[in-house]
Amino acid sequence: MNILNENKKEEKIVELLKKAEDDGTFYDSLYKLYVLIGIAKGVDDINNNRGMTLEEFNNEREAIYERYSRKLG
């Protein structure tokens, strides 16, 4: 990763900590950071063509459902 992306990540973390509620817990802040990281990973996946269309998702879901239906009766 380049320095610009790392700086943006640090800025987001600092911004998140500044917005933290005074009565919030460490775990509240940790959860918000976890959600932010998940969103960032999702955006990165989309930008790097690692996502799938809704149609592809539905086809994959149906295939999994069929496999389990046959396996479990």
N, C-alpha and C positions, 0 to 999 in steps of 0.2 A: 504494500500500500504506500501511497505517497504521503508526504508531510501535510499537504492541504487537507486530505481526508482525515488524517489523524487529528489535526487541529479542529476540524468541524466536530468530530466525535467528542473531543475534550470540551468544546464550547457547549455542546448539548448536555453533557454531564453536569457542567457548572451551572447551566441554566436550570436544569432539573433540580439541583440541590438548592439553588436560590429560591425556587418556587415551593420548596418543601414547606409544609405546614408546621407551625411551631409546635403543635400538639401531636404531629405525626410521629410514627416510630421509625426506627431504622429499617424495619421490615417493609413498611409502606414505601419508603424511598427505594429499597432494593427491588420491590415488585415493579414499581414504575420504571426503573432502569431495565429490568428484565423485559418488560413489554416494549420499551423503546428499542432494545437490541433486536427483539423479534421482528419488529416492523422494519428496521434497517436491513436485516437479513432478507426479508421478503422483497423489499425494494431492490436490493442488489440482485436477487435471483431474477426478478423481472427485467432489470436492465441488462442482464447477461443471458437472456433467453433460456433460463432454466425453469420457466413456469409452464403452465399448460392451460389450454382453453377450457371453457366450461364443458364443451362437448367431449374433449379428451378425458376430463375428470369423470363425467357421467359414464362414459364407456368403461373406464377403469373400475369405477365403483360397481357397475353392473357385473363385470367379469368376476370381481371378488365375491360379490353376493352369490353368483351362480356356483362358484367353487365351493363356498361354505354350505350352500343349500344341498349340493350333491354329497358333500362329505358328511354332513350332519343329518341328512335325511329330511 
